[in-house]
C-alpha cells in the first residue's frame, strides 16, 4: 500500500514539474521594448476622422456643426474622439433618433468639449502614478479630467463625476 502511495506521489510530482516547465514563456531579451510614440498623428484630426469607419458618427456631427476647420487646425491640442458606439449611447440616453435631431448648438458644445487645449500623451511615463486625474481646459471652456490605467490606457473624467 505504501509503495502505491509513493508511486502515485512520484507520478503526480513529475507531472506537475513537466506542466510547469512547458507553461513557461521564453523571454528573448531582458530589455524593455517601449511602444512607439503615438503623440504625433502626422495628419489633421479631420483627415484621421474621415479615414476611420468607427468615427463616422463624429464625422456626421462635425459636418452638421460645420466645424471641419476646428479639426483641421495646426495648434497643439488633444482631440478626444467619441466613437460610433459612444454616439449611439448618447442618442439613446437623450432620446434622439439620429445625430441630425440634436440641436446644432448642443453638437457644437459637445465637439468643443472633446478638444483639450494641451498635448496629452497617455503613454508618457511622466504622467505616473496611474489614475491620478489631471485637469485640462477644453475648447468649450470647461475642465476635463484625464488620467490613465497602469497600462497607459486613457481615462476621461474617471472618478470625478
Secondary structure, 3 states (H helix, E strand, C coil): CHHHHHHHHHHHHHHHHHHHHHHCCCCCCCCCCCCCCCCCCCCCHHHHHHHCHHHHHHHHHHHHHCCHHHHHCCCCCEECCCCHHHHHHHHHHCCCCCHHHCCHHHHHHHHHHCEECCCCCCCCHHHCCCCCCEEEEECCCCEEEEEECCCCCEEECCCCC
